[in-house]
């Protein structure tokens, strides 16, 4: 498993509306966005929010490193709308441990 973590900060953003928009994009398979061509490569996607700090992170999990690179290239084509903050970093990792306590 592999993960891409993109961090966002600042701007005038309603996080609930932003999350709803991301959810709709994911559920539609990314229709009309760069995500459309790689949605099949995504195993799971999460959006994390620090409302007080006005920042967030998007985690995209893929089964293979090749899938992750494809997703990264597509998501790098997407930029936040004007006034909605900036993507401050993108990092990619191999997940070497994913355990549930007690199992």
Residue pairs with C-beta under 8 A, 6 or more apart in sequence:
1 43
1 61
1 62
1 63
1 94
1 95
1 98
2 61
2 62
2 63
2 64
2 65
2 67
2 68
2 92
2 93
2 94
2 95
3 59
3 60
3 61
3 62
3 68
3 92
3 93
3 95
4 58
4 59
4 60
4 62
4 68
4 71
4 72
4 75
4 90
4 91
4 92
5 57
5 58
5 59
5 89
5 90
5 91
5 92
5 93
6 57
6 58
6 60
6 75
6 87
6 89
6 90
7 55
7 56
7 57
7 87
7 88
7 89
7 90
8 55
8 56
8 57
8 58
8 80
8 85
8 86
8 87
8 88
9 53
9 54
9 55
9 85
9 86
9 88
10 54
10 55
10 85
10 86
11 54
11 80
11 83
11 84
11 85
11 86
12 83
12 84
13 54
13 84
13 85
15 49
15 51
15 56
18 47
18 56
18 84
19 47
19 49
22 45
22 47
22 58
25 33
25 35
26 35
26 39
26 42
26 45
29 36
29 39
30 36
30 37
30 38
30 39
33 78
34 74
34 75
34 77
34 78
35 74
35 75
35 78
37 74
38 67
38 70
38 71
38 73
38 74
41 62
41 63
41 67
41 68
41 70
41 71
42 60
42 61
42 62
42 67
42 71
43 61
43 62
43 63
44 59
44 60
44 61
45 58
45 59
45 60
45 61
46 58
46 59
46 61
47 56
47 57
47 58
47 59
48 56
48 57
48 58
48 59
49 55
49 56
50 56
54 85
55 85
60 68
60 71
60 75
61 95
62 68
62 71
65 94
68 92
72 90
72 92
76 90
79 87
80 86
80 87
